[in-house]
Amino acid sequence: MATRLLAAAAGALCVALAAPPLFAASAEEEKPYKVENGRVDRETFNGYRRYGNSCLQCHGPDGAGSSYAPNLVESLKHLTQEQFNETVINGRQNVTQSQQSVMPSFGHVEDVALYINDIYGYLKARSDGALGRGRPQRLDN
């Protein structure tokens, strides 16, 4: 009897694990960008433009980093959008004996603060590998 119950429970577990989740969000809904055939939506393109105006000087072309600012394409593989927003808006200091790393606050810079979601979307598309280097083409929308 116990063997039959154990076998039935194991079978039910296998069926439950194989079944798709009832309330799973689609991967498309979770992405803060839209890229189709190398072309991006209006917000992602705007993020590219805003990044070029305010972030490129330190973080390098395409978010690839520089000798004194980190590679944001790699950083966004480990940061949430909330962590990204917090750092951009409030800045951050990381001072040790061997290095001094300071990210200034951009909360007072309207072109960054108002469009932070667009900037994040552009960088996240780069980080996810959905968008290559260089100026993206816009979708017709």
Residue pairs with C-beta under 8 A, 6 or more apart in sequence:
31 124
31 125
31 128
31 130
32 81
32 117
32 120
32 121
32 124
33 40
33 41
33 43
33 44
33 47
33 121
33 122
33 124
33 125
33 130
33 131
34 40
34 41
34 43
34 44
34 139
35 41
35 44
35 125
35 130
35 131
35 136
36 139
38 131
38 132
38 136
38 137
39 136
39 137
39 138
39 139
40 48
40 122
40 125
40 131
40 136
40 137
40 138
40 139
41 138
41 139
41 141
42 138
42 139
42 141
43 117
43 118
43 121
44 118
44 121
44 122
44 125
44 131
44 136
45 122
45 136
45 138
46 115
46 118
46 122
47 115
47 117
47 118
47 119
47 120
47 121
47 122
47 123
48 122
48 135
48 136
50 111
50 112
50 115
50 118
50 119
50 122
51 59
51 63
51 119
51 122
51 123
53 111
54 106
54 109
54 111
54 112
54 119
55 63
55 72
55 112
55 119
58 66
58 68
58 69
59 65
59 66
59 69
59 70
59 71
59 72
60 66
60 69
60 71
61 133
62 73
62 126
62 133
62 134
63 71
63 72
63 73
63 76
63 122
63 123
63 126
63 127
64 71
64 72
64 73
64 133
65 71
65 72
65 73
65 74
69 103
72 123
72 126
72 127
73 123
73 126
73 127
74 127
75 127
76 84
76 120
76 123
76 124
76 126
76 127
77 127
79 87
81 117
81 120
81 124
84 120
84 123
85 116
85 120
87 103
88 103
88 106
88 107
88 112
88 116
88 119
89 105
89 106
89 107
89 113
89 116
90 105
90 107
91 102
91 103
91 104
91 105
91 106
91 107
92 101
92 102
92 103
93 101
93 102
93 103
94 100
94 101
94 102
95 101
95 102
106 112
106 113
107 113
112 119
122 131
125 131
126 133
